[in-house]
């Protein structure tokens, strides 16, 4: 004998998944993997931060029926503050990693000072800061790190193309900017 459709309770897919998790998580945990699956996790990144890899991870086992875990909440905060690399090859790798998708660099004035030994303000430019910084990185790679050109050649070409676009396809203006920076080195 089957129940009529009107007499059957209605369950949504999310309700079903929650009830399945509740059943699975009410059993004693036989492994750390089961424990981790039943704990609730929240991950977030701070997109307004200057650091790209700032993360906050918190988890709570408060909803778990196991009394030893029922009051345990943990928050782990870490900042991956990147130090300026040592050694020419490591500096080149750092600059490659720091290039943005559009081909430009958005380094700090402190990074430029570490790269060139001069303050950012000592480089004359009537352009935006990102344009100036990108031009400085290009010149640094082409002059100071020429032996690693196999590593950086492609990204410098991408940066040059984007700078040229930003300068209205004026190759003379781009070459003048790069030459002015070269003279500062």
N, C-alpha and C positions, 0 to 999 in steps of 0.2 A: 504494500500500500504506500503510495507516494503522497507527500504533502502538496497541497495546492500552492501555486506561486504566490498567492496573497499571504499565505501563512508563513512563508519562508522569510527570514530576516535578510535585509539588504546590506552587503558589505562592500565597501570600496576597495580598490587595489591597495591603497595606502594603509587602510585599516587591516587588511589581510597581512601585509608585510610587517606591520607593527606587532600583530599578534604572533606571527611566526618568530620574530626576533624575541619577543617576550618569552615564548615557550623555550626557545633555544638558550636564552640567557638566564633562565631560571634554574637550569641544571647546574650541578657543580662543574667547575671549569677543569678540564683535564689537561689543558695546555695554555701557554701564554698567548698563543694565537687566538684561541677561543675567548680568552679574557679581553684581548685587544679588540676583537670583533664586537664584543658586547659593550665595551666602554664607548662613550660618545666623545668624538673628537671635533675640535674646531681649529681650522687653520686660517690665518689671515696674513696679508702683507700690508705694510704701510707704504702706499704708493706715493704719498706726499713727501717721503723722506729723500734726502740726497743719496743715501746709500741704497743700492739696488737690491741687496740681499738681506734686508732686515726682516726677520720673521718672528711671529708670536705663535706658539703652539700651546694649547691648553687641553687637558682632558679631564674628564670627571667620571668616576665610577660610582657616583652617588646613587644612581638608579639601579645598581646591581644588587641582587638579593643576598649575595655573600656578605655577611656582617663584617668581615675583616676589610672589605673594600668599600663598604657603604659610606664611609665618611672621608674617603681619600680623594682629594682634589689636588692636582699639580699644575703649575704653570711654569713653562720654560721660556725665557726670553733670552735671545742672543742677538748680538750685533756682530756682523762680520766686517769689522773695520779693516779695510785693506791698507797694508803698509806699502810704502814705495818700494819696489823691488830693487834688488842689488844685482849687478852684472848686466852687461849689455843685452844678452839674449833674453833675459827675464824682463827687462824694460820693454823690449820690442813685443814680447808676448803680452805684457800688460796693456800696451797701447793698442794692440790688435783686439784684445778682449774689450777694451773700453770704447771702441768705435761703435757709434750708433748705427742702426739699420740704414739710415739715410746717407751714411758715409762720413758724417761729421763727428767731431768729438765734443763732448761737453765736460771737459775736465775743469778742475778748480784752479784758481790762481796759485794755490800752493803746489799743485801738481806741475804746473808750468814752471814754477820756480825750481822745483826739484829736477825737472827735465832739462832746463836750459841754464840754470844758475843765475837767472835774472828774473826780476819781478815782471808780472804781466803788464804793468803800467809802463815799463821801459820800451815796450814794442809799440811804435806809433801806428795807429789805425783809425780810420774814420768809419770802419765797418762794425758790425755787431760782434759781441764777445765770442760767440760760438764760431763765427767765421774766422776771426783772428786766431783763436785757439787751434782751430783745425789747420790753418795755414802754418802755424808754429810747429805743430806735430808733423806735418808733411816735410817741412824743412829739416826738422830734427832727424826724421827717419832717413831722408835723402843725404844728409851730410854726416851726422854722427854715427848712424847705424847702416851705412852703405854696404858693409860686409854681409848684412842679413837681408839684402834686397829680395832674395828668393822668398822670404817669409812675408814681407810687407808690400811687395810690388802691387799686387791686386787691390789691396785696400787703399793704397795711395791713389791709384787710378780712379777708383770710385769716389774718393774724397775730392780729387781735382775736378771730376765731372760735375759734382754737386756744387762746388765753389764756383765753377764757371757758369753754371745755371743761375746761381744767386747773384752773380755779377753781370747778368744780362748778356752772357756769351761773349764778354769782352776779354779776350785772351791777353791783351796788353795790360789791362788792369790786374788780372790774376798774376801775371809774371812780375809786374811791378811790386805787388804786395809780397810775393814770395822773395823777390830780390831784396826788398827793404828788411825783411826778417833775416835773411841770410847774412846781411851786413851786421846784424846785432849779435850773431853767434861768434 
